[in-house]
């Protein structure tokens, strides 16, 4: 019986290819098959960050995914899982590229849920945009017993507000078109002065802008707001 291939979930970090772990680099450059998500526009973000490490000998599996709330991603993940499974059944390892960390809001989780019951899976952690954002902003996130909360901007305004009232520090992700709603909540809670805005952390086109100066037309999905702790360090 042929030995099955192994499925890898590769966290490739927030964008800077030098932030790849040694393990992720080794698996990325040695796996015979590479899979990665693509946007509806055809843009390929994850592959672009590590393009210099991919060789013509490697088989590539683009995974088209809709990023609009109006369309379900489930059929696309089903198709991607089927394509990946064919290679695994034939004994070829498959590395799925995932921005940030695979198990933290990562696209790989949906492939993992479909294929982990049948195949061996190894997940390689990556640096999340939140950790990278704090580093680029030069701000400590938490001290001692602080509670750190990750809040998707896609939530309803009252839910976002409730979470912000309870935590010591927070990261608000998936901003995009939800930025005006989030900024209004921060204003209502007197958090605007603490809030720090960054987009595309560690990428060549990274931008750090005072939150009151952010133009609504410029907001990207790949932006986040960090509200650092007010706890005084020792």
C-alpha positions in Angstrom: 0.0 0.0 0.0 1.4 3.4 -1.0 2.3 5.7 1.9 0.2 8.8 2.1 1.6 12.2 1.9 1.6 14.6 4.8 -0.4 17.8 4.9 1.4 20.9 6.3 -0.3 24.1 7.4 2.5 26.7 7.0 2.3 29.9 8.9 4.2 32.3 6.7 3.8 35.4 8.9 2.5 38.8 8.2 4.4 39.6 5.0 8.1 40.0 5.5 9.6 36.8 4.1 12.5 37.1 6.6 10.0 36.4 9.3 9.5 32.8 8.1 10.6 30.3 10.7 13.4 27.9 9.7 11.0 25.1 9.8 8.5 26.8 7.6 11.3 27.6 5.1 12.5 24.0 5.1 9.0 22.6 4.4 8.1 25.3 1.9 11.3 24.6 -0.2 11.0 20.8 0.1 7.3 20.0 -0.4 6.5 18.8 -3.9 3.1 20.5 -3.8 2.2 24.0 -2.6 -1.3 25.3 -2.1 -2.4 28.8 -1.4 -5.5 31.0 -1.4 -6.3 33.5 -4.2 -8.7 36.4 -4.2 -11.7 36.8 -6.5 -9.7 39.6 -8.3 -7.0 37.0 -9.0 -4.5 38.6 -6.6 -2.3 36.1 -4.8 -1.1 37.5 -1.6 0.4 34.6 0.4 2.3 33.2 -2.6 3.6 36.6 -3.4 5.3 36.9 0.0 7.4 33.7 -0.5 7.5 33.6 -4.3 11.3 33.7 -4.3 11.4 30.3 -2.4 9.1 28.4 -4.8 10.6 26.5 -7.7 9.2 25.5 -11.1 9.5 21.8 -10.0 6.8 22.3 -7.4 3.2 21.6 -8.2 0.9 24.6 -7.3 -2.7 24.5 -6.3 -4.4 27.9 -6.2 -7.4 28.0 -4.0 -9.9 30.7 -5.2 -11.8 32.1 -2.2 -14.6 34.8 -2.1 -13.9 37.3 0.6 -17.3 38.9 0.4 -19.9 38.3 3.1 -22.5 37.7 0.5 -20.9 34.5 -0.8 -20.1 31.3 1.1 -16.6 29.9 1.0 -17.7 26.4 1.8 -17.9 25.0 -1.8 -14.5 26.5 -2.5 -12.9 24.8 0.5 -14.6 21.5 -0.5 -13.1 21.7 -4.0 -9.6 22.7 -2.6 -9.7 19.8 -0.1 -10.5 17.3 -2.9 -7.6 18.6 -5.0 -5.2 18.4 -2.1 -6.4 14.9 -1.1 -5.6 13.5 -4.5 -1.9 14.5 -4.1 -1.9 13.2 -0.5 -3.3 9.8 -1.6 -0.6 9.6 -4.2 2.1 10.0 -1.6 3.0 13.6 -2.2 3.3 16.1 0.7 1.3 19.3 0.4 2.2 22.6 2.1 -0.7 25.0 2.4 0.5 28.6 2.8 -1.3 30.7 5.4 -0.8 34.3 6.2 0.0 34.9 9.9 -0.7 31.8 12.0 -2.6 28.9 10.5 -4.7 28.3 13.7 -5.6 32.0 14.4 -8.3 33.1 11.9 -6.3 31.3 9.3 -7.7 29.9 6.0 -5.8 26.7 6.6 -8.2 25.8 9.5 -11.0 25.0 7.0 -8.7 22.6 5.0 -7.6 21.1 8.3 -11.1 20.4 9.4 -11.9 18.6 6.1 -8.7 16.5 5.8 -7.3 15.9 9.2 -9.5 12.9 9.9 -8.0 11.1 6.8 -4.4 12.3 6.6 -1.4 13.1 8.8 -1.2 16.9 9.4 1.5 19.1 10.8 0.9 22.7 11.6 3.8 25.1 11.6 3.0 28.3 13.7 3.6 31.7 12.2 3.9 35.3 13.4 0.4 36.9 13.5 -0.3 40.3 12.2 -1.2 41.4 15.7 2.2 40.5 17.1 3.9 42.0 14.1 1.8 45.1 14.4 2.8 45.7 18.0 6.4 45.3 17.0 6.2 47.8 14.2 4.3 50.2 16.3 6.8 49.9 19.1 4.2 49.4 21.7 4.1 46.6 24.4 0.7 44.9 24.3 0.3 43.6 27.8 1.9 43.6 31.3 1.6 41.1 34.1 -2.0 40.0 34.5 -3.5 42.1 31.6 -6.3 40.5 29.6 -5.7 40.8 25.8 -8.7 40.5 23.5 -8.8 40.0 19.7 -12.0 41.5 18.3 -13.1 41.1 14.6 -14.5 44.4 13.3 -17.2 42.4 11.5 -19.1 42.0 14.8 -22.1 44.2 15.7 -21.2 47.5 17.3 -22.7 46.7 20.8 -20.7 43.4 20.9 -17.4 45.2 20.0 -18.1 47.8 22.7 -18.9 45.2 25.4 -15.6 43.4 24.7 -13.6 46.7 24.8 -15.1 47.6 28.1 -13.9 44.4 29.7 -10.3 44.1 28.5 -7.0 45.7 29.3 -5.6 45.6 25.8 -7.1 44.7 22.4 -6.5 44.2 18.7 -9.3 44.9 16.3 -8.9 43.1 13.1 -10.6 42.7 9.7 -11.3 46.5 9.5 -11.9 47.2 5.9 -15.4 48.8 5.4 -16.1 48.4 9.2 -13.5 51.1 10.1 -16.1 54.0 10.5 -18.2 51.8 12.9 -15.1 50.9 15.0 -13.8 54.5 15.1 -17.2 55.7 16.4 -17.1 53.0 19.1 -13.6 54.0 20.2 -14.7 57.7 20.3 -17.7 56.8 22.5 -15.5 54.8 24.9 -12.8 57.5 25.0 -10.3 55.1 23.5 -9.3 57.1 20.4 -6.2 58.6 22.0 -4.9 55.1 22.9 -5.8 53.4 19.6 -3.0 52.8 17.1 -3.6 52.1 13.4 -1.4 50.0 11.2 -1.9 48.3 7.8 0.1 45.6 6.0 2.5 45.3 9.0 6.1 44.4 8.0 5.3 44.7 4.2 7.1 47.1 1.9 3.9 49.1 1.7 3.3 49.2 5.5 1.5 52.3 6.7 1.2 53.7 10.2 -1.3 56.6 10.4 -2.7 58.5 13.4 -6.2 57.1 13.7 -7.9 60.5 13.5 -6.1 61.1 10.1 -7.1 57.8 8.5 -9.0 58.4 5.3 -12.1 56.2 5.0 -11.4 55.5 1.4 -8.0 54.0 2.1 -8.9 51.3 4.6 -7.8 47.8 3.6 -8.9 44.5 5.1 -5.2 44.0 6.0 -5.3 46.7 8.6 -5.8 46.6 12.3 -6.1 48.7 15.4 -4.1 48.0 18.5 -5.2 49.4 21.9 -2.2 48.8 24.2 -2.4 48.2 27.9 -2.3 51.2 30.4 -0.9 49.0 33.1 2.3 50.7 34.4 5.4 48.5 33.9 7.6 47.6 36.9 
